[in-house]
């Protein structure tokens, strides 16, 4: 074992490979900060240029790019309230609130510290316990995954809207929109109205840009028309407001640790992904906080929790990929393609056939996590300058960037129309108190839940008791019931208090 | 599946209607949400974006975006045309070069422009 580790360190910890990882982090942070460009797109764009590179250099750059993009998404979420990536959506809640208070530097730095801590935790876990976690993930069949996703949906329905009913309605609407297109099992057309473009369903990126970015521009126009015409958001000159003290970081350590554990667990489960992890991380941090009323108003824990959770997904989502050949997330699926291009077939034999390369990759990941503390700093500075520009200049540019972002995914002008439609819809949803974030997460998980439920029912011969009688599925069923009961109890209690 | 979800939404709508009729905090609109009508400026931006997405097919990305940005800047009450021209030119230039030269993904020229240019 020690021989393998020594060989791995020798071949991996070279200036070249570490430069590759650093370059990946820089490019990822930069692309992730642009609303509409996500980690998956950035990795997909970079894969073709890595063909002639060594496997370690290429894969470290791609994984670095993924990590960078996950953090980069939080830069625009904090500064513009426009998450660069979907997993940064919960970060925007408290991050943008701090920016409005003139403390953008503090918000960006706690996000960076939480991201790095989450990533180090997850990568260490990947190196130490990859095989046992992978075998645990193997226990999750369709019924267990269906119940896990239902549990996740109930949790996210509590995010963003004032009432539980409105939250559930946003979630249900998201699942309903996800059914547009061909039925995943029977390939029957659903809600396509004869349009061939709708056969593949509604494009995630176009919908995401519309719901999160365009609607935000419309809402900001309405909320602060004078502010739009005037100067951009003013930032405090006091250095204390622009940095994170040791005491503040120490205060968030518990939350970061819990979110890192949650994120690592979500990453190890195929298909759950960093978006779910970020929302669960935020929600749990709020639920178990002694001061939940501070959440949404610029709480440091509200930024640290989703950032630690979504970054913790990156490392552990490589566990099922490397040990079982199953990607844990969409970006991991793209990285799986890169593994194969470079002659490394993911699966149970990978660790036996190329142990030095794989352990070498783990080492590069851990070392590059420390680089993340420094590399995104110039991008942060650029971002802080951007928010000082009057928004009346920024908004037209953002709207055009939204269009090009929606078009760029599939080079389809139809996606631009979808983006505009969801931009307007998102504006009205926010106005009526419904949560676009819950809708979006339900839209992402909707197709998965449908397939898993139908697969589970097919396996059990149509017996719905499969979702309760299987131990893990039953456990998540119980958690879902407890979560709903807790929310109802909380609402009734709040109502009684307001009556008094 | 869609029927199941639609029924669930219907049940939630009924609960929400009952809540808004029964409970004081809903009557006073204490929950998040507002029913104020969008301002004319906001409606203009929405209309411009709808027209922009529709015109892209005919007049292509560069031409439609250039006109779109000028119109949007005028809605935002910016009348410094020299500055607007520079911002529009630089933004669209960067996008054009990125897509055409680096991403090898040509931007749509537009059916009308194609016809005129032959």
Interface residues (C-beta under 8 A of the other chain):
Chain A: X45 X161 X162 X163 X165 X166 X168 X169 X172 X173 X175 X176 X179 X190 X191 X214 X217 X218 X221 X222 X225 X228 X229 X392 X393 X395 X396 X397 X399 X400 X403 X404 X407 X408 X411 X413 X416 X417 X419 X420 X423 X424 X427 X431 X432 X433 X434 X450 X453 X495 X498 X499
Chain B: X1 X2 X5 X6 X8 X9 X12 X13 X15 X16 X19 X23 X24 X25 X31 X32 X33 X34 X35 X36 X38 X39 X41 X42 X45 X46 X49 X50 X52 X53 X54 X56 X57 X61 X65 X68 X69 X72 X73 X76 X77 X78 X87 X91 X92 X95 X99 X103 X105 X107 X108
